[in-house]
Structures are given as structure tokens and as C-alpha cells.
Amino acid sequence: MEKNIFESMMVESSLFLDKSRLHHTYVPEQLPHRDKEISTIAHNLVEALHGQIPSNMILYGVTGAGKTAVTSFVLTHLQEKGDNIDAKVGTYVINCRNIDTNYRVLALLGNELIDDEDEKIPFTGWPTDR
């Protein structure tokens, strides 16, 4: 046996050219066949570029339909446009499949506003003796 069990594996070619494309956070440069969805979301969010608060949106559909990819795609373009025109646009994505309670959503948003690590809101709540 070789000195390190990974030695032979390091020289093998991978099945994947870019495995990061399989990760749920990957956003492709183009989203074919999603023009209507992209346009609908963009029409709602354009208000943010004018300094206004956009209306709430609820996106629903079957798993794998592209909700997260379309949202991330549009928000990336929104942030880029905001940077180009010096508009202060803040975006934050919460996937409610992972952050699945009201408390956790609010804790996550609250922690985005807190700089001091000692003051961060715990993911599962504060102990009763605090």
C-alpha cells in the first residue's frame, strides 16, 4: 500500500469538469426558458433601484423547478445594477427549507445586523438563565 491512501486518487481524472455546478448555490450565467419568471421578479424588484421597498413575493413550485436559481440570478443582476448606479440595494436570501421556523428566520436576519460576535442571536434560542 502507498504511503497515503489519497495519492493514487489525486492523479485520477474526475467524472466532473466542474462539480461546483451541482451545488444548490450555483447560479449559471444564463437561465434558458425562464424569461417570464425572471421578468416577473425583476419588475417587482426594480422599485429597490428607486429607493423604494418592493412588494413581498411568494415563490412556489415543485422541487427542482428553478425557484432558487431564478431568484439568485435576478438578485445578482439587481445588486450589479445597484452598484453601477450607486443605489444602496441590500439583498439576502433565506431558503426556508433549511431555515424552517419563524424564530430562525428572524434570528438569521437579526444576526446580519449585529457585528459583535458575542451579541449574535443563537440559532436555537437563548438559554433560560440568560
C-alpha positions as a Python dict, from the first residue, in 0.01 Angstrom:
ca = {
    (1, 'M'): (0, 0, 0),
    (2, 'E'): (119, 352, -79),
    (3, 'K'): (218, 596, 193),
    (4, 'N'): (-103, 797, 160),
    (5, 'I'): (-437, 647, 60),
    (6, 'F'): (-523, 957, -147),
    (7, 'E'): (-203, 953, -356),
    (8, 'S'): (-342, 739, -637),
    (9, 'M'): (-676, 919, -631),
    (10, 'M'): (-516, 1258, -687),
    (11, 'V'): (-389, 1159, -1033),
    (12, 'E'): (-717, 1004, -1149),
    (13, 'S'): (-931, 1217, -1376),
    (14, 'S'): (-1265, 1327, -1237),
    (15, 'L'): (-1602, 1243, -1381),
    (16, 'F'): (-1693, 1612, -1345),
    (17, 'L'): (-1544, 1910, -1530),
    (18, 'D'): (-1680, 2147, -1266),
    (19, 'K'): (-1851, 1980, -972),
    (20, 'S'): (-1948, 2319, -824),
    (21, 'R'): (-2225, 2337, -1086),
    (22, 'L'): (-2408, 2066, -894),
    (23, 'H'): (-2417, 2267, -572),
    (24, 'H'): (-2751, 2427, -480),
    (25, 'T'): (-2589, 2773, -458),
    (26, 'Y'): (-2454, 2763, -815),
    (27, 'V'): (-2609, 3026, -1042),
    (28, 'P'): (-2549, 2986, -1417),
    (29, 'E'): (-2478, 3288, -1636),
    (30, 'Q'): (-2788, 3213, -1843),
    (31, 'L'): (-3118, 3055, -1744),
    (32, 'P'): (-3288, 2923, -2058),
    (33, 'H'): (-3667, 2901, -2063),
    (34, 'R'): (-3707, 3117, -1752),
    (35, 'D'): (-3756, 3458, -1919),
    (36, 'K'): (-4113, 3503, -1791),
    (37, 'E'): (-4020, 3419, -1431),
    (38, 'I'): (-3710, 3641, -1443),
    (39, 'S'): (-3911, 3931, -1586),
    (40, 'T'): (-4189, 3897, -1326),
    (41, 'I'): (-3947, 3904, -1034),
    (42, 'A'): (-3739, 4185, -1188),
    (43, 'H'): (-4049, 4402, -1243),
    (44, 'N'): (-4126, 4375, -873),
    (45, 'L'): (-3771, 4439, -753),
    (46, 'V'): (-3692, 4735, -981),
    (47, 'E'): (-3853, 4954, -713),
    (48, 'A'): (-3547, 4892, -494),
    (49, 'L'): (-3333, 5075, -750),
    (50, 'H'): (-3556, 5379, -699),
    (51, 'G'): (-3511, 5369, -322),
    (52, 'Q'): (-3849, 5212, -255),
    (53, 'I'): (-3938, 4887, -83),
    (54, 'P'): (-4063, 4624, -330),
    (55, 'S'): (-4378, 4424, -262),
    (56, 'N'): (-4346, 4085, -98),
    (57, 'M'): (-4334, 3782, -324),
    (58, 'I'): (-4413, 3418, -261),
    (59, 'L'): (-4247, 3177, -499),
    (60, 'Y'): (-4377, 2824, -503),
    (61, 'G'): (-4337, 2518, -720),
    (62, 'V'): (-4211, 2165, -722),
    (63, 'T'): (-3859, 2081, -611),
    (64, 'G'): (-3608, 2143, -887),
    (65, 'A'): (-3827, 2385, -1084),
    (66, 'G'): (-3563, 2658, -1058),
    (67, 'K'): (-3706, 2891, -792),
    (68, 'T'): (-3375, 2934, -611),
    (69, 'A'): (-3172, 2963, -932),
    (70, 'V'): (-3404, 3226, -1082),
    (71, 'T'): (-3414, 3425, -758),
    (72, 'S'): (-3037, 3418, -719),
    (73, 'F'): (-2994, 3513, -1085),
    (74, 'V'): (-3226, 3814, -1055),
    (75, 'L'): (-3077, 3928, -722),
    (76, 'T'): (-2725, 3913, -868),
    (77, 'H'): (-2834, 4137, -1155),
    (78, 'L'): (-3017, 4369, -914),
    (79, 'Q'): (-2708, 4406, -697),
    (80, 'E'): (-2487, 4470, -1003),
    (81, 'K'): (-2724, 4738, -1134),
    (82, 'G'): (-2746, 4896, -789),
    (83, 'D'): (-2367, 4913, -770),
    (84, 'N'): (-2350, 5067, -1119),
    (85, 'I'): (-2592, 5349, -1037),
    (86, 'D'): (-2481, 5397, -675),
    (87, 'A'): (-2815, 5278, -540),
    (88, 'K'): (-2800, 5119, -198),
    (89, 'V'): (-2960, 4781, -256),
    (90, 'G'): (-2931, 4508, 3),
    (91, 'T'): (-3029, 4151, -72),
    (92, 'Y'): (-3039, 3845, 145),
    (93, 'V'): (-3165, 3500, 52),
    (94, 'I'): (-3315, 3264, 308),
    (95, 'N'): (-3401, 2916, 192),
    (96, 'C'): (-3691, 2821, 417),
    (97, 'R'): (-3631, 2452, 356),
    (98, 'N'): (-3322, 2493, 575),
    (99, 'I'): (-3430, 2783, 798),
    (100, 'D'): (-3770, 2644, 881),
    (101, 'T'): (-3914, 2836, 1177),
    (102, 'N'): (-4018, 3198, 1231),
    (103, 'Y'): (-3760, 3228, 1508),
    (104, 'R'): (-3475, 3106, 1290),
    (105, 'V'): (-3567, 3341, 1006),
    (106, 'L'): (-3573, 3640, 1242),
    (107, 'A'): (-3254, 3528, 1419),
    (108, 'L'): (-3074, 3496, 1086),
    (109, 'L'): (-3187, 3842, 973),
    (110, 'G'): (-3104, 3992, 1312),
    (111, 'N'): (-2755, 3844, 1303),
    (112, 'E'): (-2695, 4015, 970),
    (113, 'L'): (-2734, 4346, 1154),
    (114, 'I'): (-2512, 4255, 1451),
    (115, 'D'): (-2135, 4300, 1419),
    (116, 'D'): (-2029, 4182, 1766),
    (117, 'E'): (-1998, 3802, 1769),
    (118, 'D'): (-2077, 3793, 2143),
    (119, 'E'): (-2414, 3957, 2078),
    (120, 'K'): (-2525, 3723, 1797),
    (121, 'I'): (-2864, 3558, 1837),
    (122, 'P'): (-2828, 3181, 1885),
    (123, 'F'): (-2973, 2958, 1613),
    (124, 'T'): (-3177, 2757, 1864),
    (125, 'G'): (-3262, 3034, 2112),
    (126, 'W'): (-3121, 3177, 2431),
    (127, 'P'): (-3091, 2966, 2744),
    (128, 'T'): (-3348, 3043, 3013),
    (129, 'D'): (-3077, 3157, 3257),
    (130, 'R'): (-2962, 3446, 3038),
}
